[in-house]
Amino acid sequence: MLVILRPHHLLCLPRFQGEGYSPAFVEHLKRLIDQLVQDGQCIIHFGMDQLCEGCPNNHQGRCVSEEKVQHFDRAVIRLLQLEERLYTCAEIGMLLQQHLTEEQFNGICSSCQWFQRGICGFVVPKKIYKRLF
């Protein structure tokens, strides 16, 4: 089963460090990352995705922070020129490397709670990045 991801989660996944909303959410995220690595591809979807399924902000299929996350998504869609379709992880990695600068990352993510708490940042350890993309 291919992993379905919303655009801004392409920035989140490589920066995941084992922290999250709850232990159940962290385990859910680990399983998705393992599946993504195993498949080597994912479907980009402009809306709720499989990562959202385990999020406490998901209320009956709608994010309570939908306006904010749509802002993140639109920025990533524009930056990477994404379409709703199947992508290989190699394609995503290439798009991120070619188009995402630290300034752009900080601009997109500045209102994210994980960024504000210092849990996430632009630099991703190469071994983690290579595992995903």
N, C-alpha and C positions, 0 to 999 in steps of 0.2 A: 504494500500500500504506500503510495507516494505521499510525502509530507506536503501539505498545503500551507503556504506562508503568506502573510500580508507583507507588503514591502518593507516597512521599517524594521521588521524582525530580522531582516538580513544584516542589520547593524548590530542587533542585540545578541544573536546566537554566538558569534565568534568571541564575544566579550563575557559570556556566561562563566561565572566563577563558583557556581555551586550555591549561590544565595538566591532567595526568592521570597514570594509571599508566604509560603508555608512549606513544610517538608513534602507534602503531597504534590505541590506545584513544582518543586525542585525535581522530584522523581519523574514527573510528567515531562518536564523539559529535557532531562537526561535521556529519556526514552526517545523523544523526538529527534534529538541530536544523533543518537545511535542509528535511528532509522534513516536519517538524512545521509549520514556517512555510508551506511550500507547500500542505499539506493544510488547515491551519486547524482541525484537530480531531485527537483522539487517543482511544484506548481505554484506560481505566483498568483495570488488572488487579491483583489482590491476590496477586502472586507475581513470579517472575522475568519480566523484560521484555526488550525489545530492547537497551536500554542495557547490561543485564547480560551480553548475549551477548559483548561485547568486553572484559569485565572479567576480570582475572587471578584474582579470587576466585571465579569461576564454575568449579566442578569437576563436570563431567558433569551440568550442568543444576541444580546446587545451589550456593548461595552458602556459602562457608566461614564467613561472618559472618551467616548467616541469622537467628539469634536477635536480633542487634543491629539488622539492617535491618528485621525484622518489627516491632520496637519503634518505629522511625522511621515505618514504614507505618501502624501502628495509631494513632499520635498524629495523623498527617495525616488519616487516615480520619475519626477522631472530630472533629477541628477543622473540617474542610471538609464533613463529612457526605457523604462520597463513597460511590458505589456502583460496582460493576463494570459499566461501560457506556461508550458513546460520549459524549464531551464536546467541545464546541467550545473553541477556545483562548480565546475571549471569555468563556465560562462559567467556565473555570478562573481566568482573570485576575480576574474579578469575585469569585469565592469567596476568592481569595488576598487581594485588597484589603479585602474585608469582614471577614475572620476572622483573618488572620495579623498578630499584633503582633510587635514586636521581642523582647519577653519570651518569647512562645510559640516564636518561631523559635529563640532561644538555648536554650530548654529542650529542644526537640526535637533540635536539632543538636549539643548540647554534647559528645556522645561521638563525633562524626564526626571522622575524621582530617583532613579538609579544613578543617573549622571550627577544629579545634585548632591547625592549622598556620597559621592566619590567611589562608588562600587564599580563604575564603568568609565572608560575613557577611550581615547582614540587608539592608543597603542595596544596591539594584540600580540601576545607571544607567538612567534612563528610556528611553533609546533601545534598550537591550537588552531591557528588560521589554516595551516596546511591540512589538518585533519578534516576540516569542513570544506574549504574551497581550494 
